[in-house]
Amino acid sequence: MKNILIFGAGQSAPYLISYLLNEAQKNNWFVTVGDMDEKTAKAAVNGHPHGNGIEFDVNDMEKRHSLIQKSDVVVNFLTPTFQYLIALDCVRFGKHVITASYENPRVAELSNDAQSKGILILNEMGLDPGIDHMSAMQIITRIRENNGTISSFISYGSGIPAPEVKSNPLNYCITWNPSNVVTAGDAGAQYLEDGKIKLLPHHEVFRRTWDVEIENLGMFEAYPNRDSLLYQKIFNLKKVNTMIRGTLRYPGWSETWYQIVKLGLYLNTLTLPEIAERSYRDFTEMFLPLNVSGPKLEARIANYLNISPTGSIMKNLSWLGLFSNEKIGKNFRTPMDLMTDLIKKKMPLPEGQRDMVILHHEIIAEYKDQNKKEKIVSTLVEYGDPKEKFTAIAKTVGAPAAIAAKLVLKGELNLTGCHIPTHPAIYTKVLEELATLGIKFNEKTEEIN
């Protein structure tokens, strides 16, 4: 019997676990799900005869090694912090490993060792990164096969509430790792636009926004996502004039989050003093200089940020609870930890409501032998299914990793070494099955001057 080991049973894992339990029943495999919270792991398995949920602390080396040694493939849905640790163990014990996180450079350096062990380390096998890579490579490959070149590549990703969900003034709900929401933009961003490289420090990311219209959904705001220039090499698009990867939000998000960044509430590099007995108001006060004038904290914050004291941004900050007299109630290591906990409490997806995932590519291709230029717009919109208890995020993050694990166990994905899903052996088969699950793109092409 083949054994699948899943580390992590958080918000992105339910569909992954359900899919692999279903495949385990068909193929007489067994799925072990490990999570810090044993109840969460067992609930995810839900008594399935081909699965088991167990308590798992990634720092317990003896147990970690024992579980990995007994497995045939490991699917790591823990936070990216542990990607290298798990990959290193999998190389040591000769086990395939799949993650949905951005590839850690130290993990990429394990490629030769993985090849010598005959195993696959497959990273970025989720939604964004993941499905975005695969769908982009499918289009890029088709253009090249038709003797075309790409002059502009712009790609957007988003996980947000469905349009009908109006549960809070920021129009956002937490359906994945909230710490990634808090720290979005913390490393700045860089991209290529009209032949010019643009570099953004962290405090400018949420100021450099622009409108993007998605058919049948309306207008969104976009901000640049991390290092877009990396993808010139990944997609072999070294001659493009424009290379941008962005994130979509409902209008109004960035103007508020820019002020949170300006205050420093997102920081993960400062250690908070013991804060449990202090209020959220006290926490916010900590970020103000002494010389800012105003009769109340709210007025001083507005003066410091140079915003209207009665405008929408201040109302959003107040709604978040940053001016509340409520005691924080527990000690947090960093401001980022506190803000992560706060937005989890303030921005849940309401029971019975849907979230929505958007992937959107805009690619300009030129065909010199045909004297033609065309714009390709390819869009995926996926909604959560409250009846099935799957969010759109869980389905689109979990399905690619689950499909890849199945392909590996069935001997249909025979790559070794360290990869992301830009190889045709990966994306061709995975995209084909995703389409059967209803996860597919709508593509339109128009000739342009």
C-alpha positions as CSV (number, residue, x, y, z in Angstrom):
1,M,0.0,0.0,0.0
2,K,1.3,3.4,-0.9
3,N,1.3,6.2,1.7
4,I,0.6,9.9,1.3
5,L,1.7,12.2,4.1
6,I,0.1,15.6,4.3
7,F,1.6,18.2,6.6
8,G,-0.9,20.9,7.6
9,A,-4.7,20.9,7.7
10,G,-5.3,24.7,7.6
11,Q,-7.6,26.8,5.5
12,S,-5.9,25.9,2.2
13,A,-5.9,22.1,2.8
14,P,-9.5,20.8,2.9
15,Y,-9.9,20.1,-0.9
16,L,-6.4,18.6,-1.1
17,I,-7.2,16.2,1.7
18,S,-10.6,15.3,0.3
19,Y,-9.3,14.7,-3.2
20,L,-6.4,12.5,-2.0
21,L,-8.7,10.5,0.3
22,N,-11.0,9.8,-2.7
23,E,-8.0,8.7,-4.7
24,A,-6.7,6.6,-1.8
25,Q,-10.0,4.7,-1.8
26,K,-9.8,4.1,-5.5
27,N,-6.2,3.0,-5.5
28,N,-5.9,1.3,-2.0
29,W,-3.5,4.1,-0.8
30,F,-3.5,5.6,2.7
31,V,-3.4,9.3,3.7
32,T,-2.0,10.6,6.9
33,V,-2.7,14.2,7.8
34,G,-0.5,15.8,10.5
35,D,-1.4,19.1,12.1
36,M,-0.5,20.9,15.4
37,D,-4.2,20.6,16.2
38,E,-5.1,17.0,16.3
39,K,-8.8,17.8,16.2
40,T,-8.3,19.8,13.0
41,A,-6.4,16.9,11.4
42,K,-9.1,14.4,12.4
43,A,-11.9,16.6,11.3
44,A,-10.3,16.9,7.9
45,V,-10.1,13.1,7.5
46,N,-13.6,12.8,8.9
47,G,-13.3,9.1,9.7
48,H,-12.4,8.0,6.2
49,P,-11.2,4.4,6.2
50,H,-8.2,5.2,4.1
51,G,-7.0,8.1,6.3
52,N,-5.9,9.2,9.7
53,G,-5.5,12.6,11.4
54,I,-2.7,13.0,13.9
55,E,-1.1,15.6,16.1
56,F,2.1,16.7,14.5
57,D,4.7,19.3,15.7
58,V,7.2,20.0,12.8
59,N,9.9,20.6,15.4
60,D,9.6,17.0,16.7
61,M,12.5,15.6,14.6
62,E,12.1,12.0,15.6
63,K,8.4,11.9,14.7
64,R,8.9,13.9,11.5
65,H,11.6,11.5,10.3
66,S,9.5,8.5,11.2
67,L,6.5,9.8,9.3
68,I,8.5,10.8,6.2
69,Q,10.3,7.4,6.1
70,K,7.0,5.6,6.0
71,S,5.6,7.7,3.2
72,D,5.9,7.5,-0.6
73,V,5.0,11.2,-1.3
74,V,4.9,14.2,1.1
75,V,2.6,17.1,0.5
76,N,3.8,20.0,2.6
77,F,1.1,22.6,3.4
78,L,2.9,24.1,6.4
79,T,4.0,27.7,6.3
80,P,6.9,28.5,3.9
81,T,9.3,28.7,6.9
82,F,9.5,24.9,7.0
83,Q,9.9,24.3,3.3
84,Y,13.6,23.8,3.4
85,L,13.5,21.6,6.5
86,I,10.9,19.2,5.0
87,A,12.6,19.1,1.6
88,L,16.0,18.3,3.2
89,D,14.4,15.4,5.1
90,C,12.7,14.1,2.0
91,V,16.0,14.2,0.1
92,R,17.7,12.4,3.0
93,F,15.0,9.6,3.0
94,G,14.4,9.5,-0.8
95,K,10.8,10.7,-0.7
96,H,9.0,12.9,-3.3
97,V,7.7,16.2,-1.8
98,I,5.2,18.8,-3.2
99,T,4.5,22.2,-1.9
100,A,2.3,25.2,-2.9
101,S,4.7,27.9,-1.6
102,Y,7.1,30.0,-3.5
103,E,10.3,28.1,-4.1
104,N,12.9,28.7,-1.4
105,P,16.3,29.3,-3.0
106,R,17.9,26.9,-0.5
107,V,15.4,24.2,-1.7
108,A,16.4,24.9,-5.3
109,E,20.0,24.1,-4.4
110,L,18.9,20.6,-3.4
111,S,18.0,19.8,-7.1
112,N,21.1,17.7,-7.8
113,D,20.8,15.7,-4.6
114,A,17.1,15.1,-5.4
115,Q,18.1,13.8,-8.9
116,S,20.7,11.5,-7.4
117,K,18.0,10.1,-5.1
118,G,15.5,9.8,-8.0
119,I,12.9,12.0,-6.3
120,L,10.9,15.0,-7.3
121,I,10.8,18.3,-5.3
122,L,7.9,20.2,-6.8
123,N,7.2,23.7,-5.5
124,E,4.8,26.5,-6.4
125,M,2.1,23.9,-7.0
126,G,-0.9,25.8,-5.9
127,L,-2.9,28.7,-7.2
128,D,-0.6,31.8,-7.3
129,P,2.0,30.5,-7.6
130,G,0.9,27.4,-9.5
131,I,-2.1,27.5,-11.8
132,D,-0.9,31.0,-12.9
133,H,2.5,29.5,-14.0
134,M,0.9,26.6,-15.8
135,S,-1.7,28.6,-17.7
136,A,0.8,31.2,-18.7
137,M,3.3,28.6,-20.0
138,Q,0.5,26.9,-22.0
139,I,-0.2,30.2,-23.8
140,I,3.5,31.1,-24.2
141,T,4.3,27.7,-25.7
142,R,1.4,28.0,-28.1
143,I,2.6,31.4,-29.3
144,R,6.1,30.2,-29.8
145,E,4.9,27.1,-31.7
146,N,3.2,29.6,-34.1
147,N,6.5,31.5,-34.6
148,G,5.3,34.4,-32.4
149,T,7.2,36.5,-29.8
150,I,5.8,38.1,-26.7
151,S,6.3,41.8,-26.2
152,S,4.1,42.3,-23.0
153,F,3.1,39.9,-20.2
154,I,0.9,41.1,-17.4
155,S,-0.7,38.7,-14.9
156,Y,-3.0,39.2,-11.9
157,G,-4.1,37.0,-9.1
158,S,-6.6,37.4,-6.3
159,G,-8.5,35.6,-3.6
160,I,-11.3,37.8,-2.4
161,P,-15.0,37.6,-1.3
162,A,-17.5,37.0,-4.0
163,P,-19.2,40.3,-5.2
164,E,-22.4,39.7,-3.2
165,V,-20.5,39.5,0.1
166,K,-20.6,42.8,1.8
167,S,-19.5,41.9,5.4
168,N,-17.1,44.6,6.2
169,P,-16.0,48.1,4.9
170,L,-12.7,46.8,3.4
171,N,-14.5,44.2,1.2
172,Y,-12.0,41.5,2.2
173,C,-12.3,38.2,4.0
174,I,-9.6,35.9,5.3
175,T,-9.7,32.5,3.5
176,W,-5.9,31.7,3.5
177,N,-2.9,32.5,5.6
178,P,-3.6,35.9,7.2
179,S,0.0,36.6,7.9
180,N,0.6,36.8,4.1
181,V,-2.1,39.4,3.9
182,V,-0.5,41.5,6.7
183,T,3.0,41.3,5.2
184,A,2.0,41.8,1.5
185,G,4.4,44.2,0.0
186,D,6.9,44.1,2.9
187,A,9.7,43.3,0.5
188,G,8.8,46.0,-2.0
189,A,8.3,45.2,-5.6
190,Q,9.9,45.5,-9.0
191,Y,8.6,45.2,-12.5
192,L,9.2,46.2,-16.1
193,E,6.9,48.7,-17.9
194,D,7.4,50.0,-21.4
195,G,11.1,49.0,-21.3
196,K,11.8,50.7,-18.0
197,I,12.5,48.9,-14.7
198,K,10.5,50.2,-11.8
199,L,11.6,49.6,-8.2
200,L,9.2,50.1,-5.3
201,P,10.3,50.2,-1.6
202,H,7.8,48.6,0.8
203,H,6.1,51.8,1.7
204,E,5.3,52.6,-1.9
205,V,3.7,49.3,-3.0
206,F,0.1,50.3,-2.0
207,R,0.5,53.7,-3.6
208,R,1.3,52.5,-7.1
209,T,-2.1,51.1,-7.9
210,W,-4.1,51.0,-11.2
211,D,-7.5,50.0,-12.4
212,V,-8.1,46.6,-14.0
213,E,-11.4,45.6,-15.5
214,I,-12.5,41.9,-15.3
215,E,-15.3,41.0,-17.7
216,N,-18.6,40.4,-15.9
217,L,-17.2,41.5,-12.6
218,G,-16.3,45.1,-13.0
219,M,-13.4,47.2,-11.9
220,F,-10.7,46.2,-9.4
221,E,-7.5,47.9,-8.2
222,A,-4.1,46.3,-8.7
223,Y,-0.8,46.6,-7.0
224,P,2.5,45.1,-8.0
225,N,3.4,41.7,-6.5
226,R,7.0,41.1,-5.4
227,D,9.7,40.6,-8.1
228,S,8.1,40.4,-11.5
229,L,11.5,40.5,-13.2
230,L,12.2,36.9,-12.0
231,Y,9.6,35.7,-14.4
232,Q,11.5,36.9,-17.4
233,K,13.9,34.1,-16.7
234,I,11.3,31.6,-15.5
235,F,9.2,32.0,-18.6
236,N,12.2,32.8,-20.9
237,L,10.8,36.2,-21.8
238,K,14.0,38.2,-21.7
239,K,13.0,40.5,-24.6
240,V,9.6,41.7,-23.3
241,N,9.0,45.4,-22.9
242,T,6.5,44.9,-20.1
243,M,6.6,42.3,-17.4
244,I,4.2,42.8,-14.5
245,R,2.7,40.4,-11.9
246,G,0.0,42.1,-9.8
247,T,-2.6,41.4,-7.1
248,L,-6.2,42.4,-7.4
249,R,-8.4,43.9,-4.6
250,Y,-11.7,45.6,-4.5
251,P,-11.2,49.4,-4.8
252,G,-10.3,51.1,-1.5
253,W,-8.2,48.3,0.0
254,S,-4.8,49.8,-0.9
255,E,-5.4,53.3,0.4
256,T,-6.2,51.9,3.8
257,W,-3.4,49.3,3.8
258,Y,-0.9,52.0,2.7
259,Q,-1.6,53.8,6.0
260,I,-1.2,50.6,8.0
261,V,2.2,50.2,6.3
262,K,3.1,53.8,7.0
263,L,2.3,53.4,10.7
264,G,4.4,50.2,10.8
265,L,1.7,47.9,12.1
266,Y,2.7,45.1,9.7
267,L,6.3,44.8,11.0
268,N,7.8,41.5,11.8
269,T,11.2,42.8,12.8
270,L,10.2,44.6,16.1
271,T,9.6,42.7,19.3
272,L,6.6,44.0,21.3
273,P,6.8,44.5,25.0
274,E,4.3,42.4,27.1
275,I,1.1,43.7,25.7
276,A,-1.7,41.4,26.9
277,E,-3.0,43.9,29.5
278,R,-2.8,46.9,27.1
279,S,-5.6,47.9,24.8
280,Y,-5.6,48.0,21.0
281,R,-5.6,51.8,21.4
282,D,-2.4,51.6,23.4
283,F,-0.8,49.4,20.7
284,T,-1.7,52.0,18.0
285,E,-0.3,54.8,20.2
286,M,3.1,53.1,20.3
287,F,3.7,53.9,16.6
288,L,3.2,57.7,16.9
289,P,6.0,60.1,17.6
290,L,5.7,62.2,20.7
291,N,5.4,65.6,18.9
292,V,2.2,64.8,16.9
293,S,-0.5,67.2,18.0
294,G,-4.2,66.5,18.6
295,P,-6.6,66.2,21.5
296,K,-7.3,62.5,20.9
297,L,-5.5,59.5,19.5
298,E,-7.7,59.5,16.4
299,A,-6.9,63.2,15.7
300,R,-3.1,62.6,16.2
301,I,-3.2,59.6,13.8
302,A,-5.0,61.6,11.2
303,N,-2.5,64.4,11.5
304,Y,0.4,62.1,11.4
305,L,-0.9,60.3,8.3
306,N,-2.0,63.5,6.7
307,I,-5.5,62.2,6.1
308,S,-9.0,63.4,6.8
309,P,-10.0,62.7,10.4
310,T,-13.6,61.9,9.3
311,G,-12.8,60.2,6.0
312,S,-13.1,56.6,4.9
313,I,-9.6,55.6,5.8
314,M,-10.0,56.6,9.4
315,K,-13.4,54.9,9.5
316,N,-11.7,51.7,8.3
317,L,-8.9,51.9,10.9
318,S,-11.5,52.4,13.6
319,W,-13.6,49.5,12.3
320,L,-10.5,47.3,12.5
321,G,-10.4,48.1,16.2
322,L,-7.2,50.0,16.3
323,F,-8.7,52.7,18.5
324,S,-10.6,50.3,20.7
325,N,-10.2,50.3,24.5
326,E,-10.6,46.5,24.5
327,K,-7.7,44.6,26.1
328,I,-5.6,42.7,23.7
329,G,-5.7,39.7,26.0
330,K,-2.6,37.8,25.0
331,N,1.1,38.6,24.3
332,F,2.2,38.7,20.7
333,R,5.8,38.6,19.6
334,T,5.6,41.2,16.9
335,P,3.2,43.8,15.5
336,M,2.7,41.4,12.5
337,D,1.5,38.7,14.9
338,L,-0.9,41.0,16.6
339,M,-2.3,42.3,13.3
340,T,-2.6,38.8,11.9
341,D,-4.7,37.8,14.9
342,L,-6.8,41.0,14.6
343,I,-7.7,40.6,10.9
344,K,-8.6,36.9,11.4
345,K,-11.2,38.0,14.0
346,K,-12.4,41.0,12.1
347,M,-12.6,39.6,8.5
348,P,-13.9,36.0,8.6
349,L,-15.8,34.8,5.5
350,P,-19.4,34.8,6.8
351,E,-21.0,31.3,7.2
352,G,-22.7,30.2,4.0
353,Q,-21.0,32.9,1.9
354,R,-18.7,32.4,-1.1
355,D,-15.2,33.5,-1.8
356,M,-13.8,34.1,-5.3
357,V,-10.5,33.5,-7.0
358,I,-9.4,35.4,-10.1
359,L,-6.4,34.7,-12.3
360,H,-6.1,37.0,-15.3
361,H,-3.4,37.2,-18.0
362,E,-3.0,39.9,-20.6
363,I,-0.4,38.9,-23.2
364,I,0.6,40.8,-26.4
365,A,2.1,38.5,-29.1
366,E,3.7,39.6,-32.4
367,Y,3.9,37.4,-35.5
368,K,6.3,39.0,-37.9
369,D,5.9,36.5,-40.7
370,Q,2.2,37.2,-40.6
371,N,2.6,40.9,-40.0
372,K,0.2,40.6,-37.1
373,K,-0.1,41.6,-33.5
374,E,-2.7,40.2,-31.1
375,K,-3.8,40.6,-27.5
376,I,-4.7,37.4,-25.6
377,V,-6.8,37.8,-22.5
378,S,-7.2,34.7,-20.4
379,T,-9.3,34.7,-17.2
380,L,-10.1,32.2,-14.5
381,V,-12.9,32.9,-12.1
382,E,-13.7,30.3,-9.5
383,Y,-16.2,30.5,-6.6
384,G,-16.3,28.7,-3.3
385,D,-19.0,26.1,-2.6
386,P,-20.5,26.6,0.8
387,K,-22.6,23.4,0.5
388,E,-19.4,21.3,0.0
389,K,-17.6,23.4,2.6
390,F,-14.8,24.2,0.1
391,T,-13.6,27.8,-0.4
392,A,-12.4,28.8,-3.9
393,I,-8.9,29.2,-2.3
394,A,-8.9,25.7,-0.9
395,K,-10.0,24.2,-4.2
396,T,-7.6,26.1,-6.4
397,V,-4.6,25.8,-4.1
398,G,-5.2,22.2,-3.1
399,A,-6.2,20.7,-6.5
400,P,-2.9,21.2,-8.3
401,A,-0.9,19.7,-5.5
402,A,-3.3,16.8,-5.1
403,I,-3.3,16.0,-8.8
404,A,0.5,16.2,-8.9
405,A,0.7,13.8,-5.9
406,K,-1.6,11.3,-7.7
407,L,0.5,11.6,-10.9
408,V,3.7,10.8,-9.0
409,L,2.2,7.8,-7.3
410,K,0.9,6.4,-10.5
411,G,4.2,6.9,-12.3
412,E,2.8,9.4,-14.7
413,L,5.2,12.2,-13.6
414,N,8.7,10.9,-13.8
415,L,10.7,14.1,-13.4
416,T,13.4,14.2,-10.7
417,G,15.2,17.2,-9.1
418,C,13.7,20.5,-8.1
419,H,11.0,22.0,-10.3
420,I,8.2,24.5,-10.4
421,P,5.2,23.7,-12.8
422,T,6.6,25.3,-15.9
423,H,7.6,22.0,-17.4
424,P,5.2,20.6,-20.1
425,A,5.2,17.2,-18.4
426,I,3.6,18.9,-15.4
427,Y,1.3,21.6,-16.7
428,T,-0.2,19.7,-19.6
429,K,-1.6,16.9,-17.5
430,V,-2.5,19.0,-14.5
431,L,-4.4,21.7,-16.5
432,E,-6.2,18.9,-18.3
433,E,-7.5,17.5,-15.1
434,L,-8.2,20.9,-13.5
435,A,-10.5,21.6,-16.5
436,T,-12.5,18.4,-15.7
437,L,-12.9,19.8,-12.1
438,G,-14.4,23.0,-13.6
439,I,-11.2,25.0,-13.0
440,K,-10.6,26.5,-16.4
441,F,-9.8,29.7,-18.2
442,N,-12.0,31.7,-20.6
443,E,-9.7,33.0,-23.4
444,K,-10.3,35.8,-25.9
445,T,-8.0,37.0,-28.6
446,E,-8.1,40.2,-30.7
447,E,-5.9,41.7,-33.3
448,I,-4.4,45.0,-32.4
449,N,-2.4,47.7,-34.2
